[in-house]
Amino acid sequence: MKPHRAPPRNKGMMRTHSMLNTVFTRKLLKLAVADVRKYFPETKIGEAWVWTSDRKIWEFHGPGKFYVYFEAGNAFDARYKGWMKWLKHKGVI
């Protein structure tokens, strides 16, 4: 009896999912940045940055030495989550 093998992965489908996820998280990031600019116009968006070593756990380094880490799917998702946590920290949401 032959061992059962999983069907081959459809790389085109995986690529499409990844592209859709990127488009969606970029839109979320755009909305979050709009809120940051609305409530804190003096904040320099470009000074915030994200970093990961394994593409699973991300770090967000925001204004005023704000730092938080969490799971995210990509860099856009990490920036979105970071800004939303920063807004929560500031009491906006």
N, C-alpha and C positions, 0 to 999 in steps of 0.2 A: 504494500500500500504506500503510495507516494504521500509525502507530507503536504499539508495544505499551504499554499502560498497566497499571500495577499495580492490583489490585482495591482498592476503598476500604477503609480500616481500619474495623474493628468497634470503635467507641469503647466500647460496653458491655463487650466482652471485655477491653479495655485497663483500664477502670475496675475490673473484677472482679479482674484480676491485681494491680493496685495495692493494692486493699483487702486481698487475701489476703497480699500481701507485708507490709503494715503490721501486720496481725494477727500474723503469724509473727514479725516482728522485735520487736514489743512483748513477746511471750512470751519471746524470747531475752533481751531486756533485763531482764525481771523475774527470770529465772534468774541473770543476771550480777550484778545488784544484790543478790540474796540471798547470793551468794558474797562480795561485798564486805562486806556486813553481818556475815556469819559470821566471816570472817577478820580484819576490821578494823572492829569495832563503833564505834570513835570517829570514823570517817570520815563526814563530812557529804556525803551523796549530792547534795543540792541545790546545792552549791557548784560542781559540775562543769557544764560547758556545752559545746555544740557550735556551730560556725559554718561557713557555706559561702557562697561568692559565686556559684557556678555550678551547684549541686545535683549535682556529681559528686565533687569533692574536698572533703572535710570536715576540720575541725580539731576535736580534742577537747582541752579544757583541764580537767585534773583536779586533784586535791588536790596540795598541795606543789609548785605550779608545773609539774606534769607536763603535757607538751604533745606531741601526735602528730598527724599528718595522714595521710589515706588515702582511698580511694574507698569510697563507701557509697551505698546506694539511697535512703535517707531519713534523717530525724533519729533515729528509733529505732534504725536499723541503725548509724548513726554513734555513738550513745551506747553501744550494745552493744559494738561493736568497740573503742571507746575504753576502756571499763571492762575488757575482756578484755586489752588491751595493758597497762593499768595493773597488773592482777593478775599478768601475766607479768613485768612489770618488778619487781614486789615478790617474785617467786619462788614464787608460789602455784601457777601452772600451768606 
